[in-house]
Amino acid sequence: MALTRPLSEAVVVITGASSGTGAATALELARSGGTVVLAARGEPALDAVAERCRAFGGEAAVVPTDVTDPVAVERLAETAVAVFGRLDGWVNNAATGAVGLFEEIPLAQLRRVIEVNLLGAAYGMRAALPHLRAGGGGVLVNNASALAAIAMPYQSIYNAAKQGVRGLADTVRQELRVTGERRIAICTVLPAGTSAPLRRYAAGRRIAPPPPVQPPEVAAHTIVRLLTRPRREAYAGGAAALLRFTWRPAPIQIADRRAATLRVSAMLGLAAGTAAGTIAAVTRHARSRRW
C-alpha cells in the first residue's frame, strides 16, 4: 500500500540526507509540505538541508546518526515518532564506495562499504518496520543503485553490497506477505551514478563515478513517486534503464567498455588529486586483459 496519508501530512525519515540524493529527496518532500527527519553523520550539513526544507514550507528535524550503529538507528526511529507522533515512510539512502581491484582494496574499506550500504539498510529496515506497523502501514524505500542489477569492474564490494540490499528487500517483502502484513510496502530504487558526492575511494582518495551520471534530483523524484505509488522496484532515469538493457545481451563486452570508461574517470580524477594507486591498478588491467 502507499502512504496512509498525503505527502503534505507524511513523516519520512531519510538517511544519508546531508547531500546528494538524500538532500534532494528531502527538498522534494518539503516542497509538497511533508515532514522530514534528516539523518547522516555531519550535523552542520544536515542543519543546512533542514533550513532549506523549512524555507519550502516543510517541517524538518535533524538527528545525527551513524547508520553502522544499530542502536543509533533505533534511536533515529524513536526520535522521529517522539517528535512528530508517527512514522509514515523511511528511505535508506546512506552509501559509500571503494574503487579498485578486489584484491587490492584495503580490508578496512571493504568492511566499511558493507557496513554502511548493506548493514545500514538492514538496521534501518529493522528500526522502521515496527513503527510503520504501529502507525497502520507505510512505505520503506531502499536506494540500491543500478549496480544492484549489473556488475562493474573495480566496484566489486559496492556491487556486492548493493545487490545484497536488493536481495534483502525482496526477501523481507515476501516475509511480510507470508505473515499477512499487507499495509507496508518495501520498494527498491535503482539509479545510475549521480553527480553529487559519494565517497568512492581509490587508495584512500575520492574519485568521480564513471558515466552515465545524472543529477541527484532524478533519483529523488523516483523515490518520492514510490512513496505515493509503491512498486517492487524502479529504475531512476533513462541512464539506469539503459545500463540494465545494454548489460544483459553481452555483459563481457559491456564490461570491457565500462572498464575503459572507468580508466578515463580515474585519470581525470587523478588530475584533481585522486590516488595514483587506482591508475596503477587500471594500467595493470590494460596490460593483461583477460576475461
Secondary structure, DSSP 8 states (H G I E B T S, - for coil): ---SS-GGG-EEEEESTTSHHHHHHHHHHHHTT-EEEEE-S-HHHHHHHHHHHHHTT-EEEE----TT-HHHHHHHHHHHHHHHS---EEEE----EE-S-GGGS-HHHHHHHIIIIIIHHHHHHHHHHHHHHHTT-EEEEEE--GGGTS--TT-HHHHHHHHHHHHHHHHHHHHHHHTT--SEEEEEEEE-EESS---EEETTEE----SSEE-HHHHHHHHHHHHHS--SEEEEHHHHHHHHHHHTT-HHHHHHHHHHHHHHHHHHHHHTT--HHHHHHHHHHHHT---
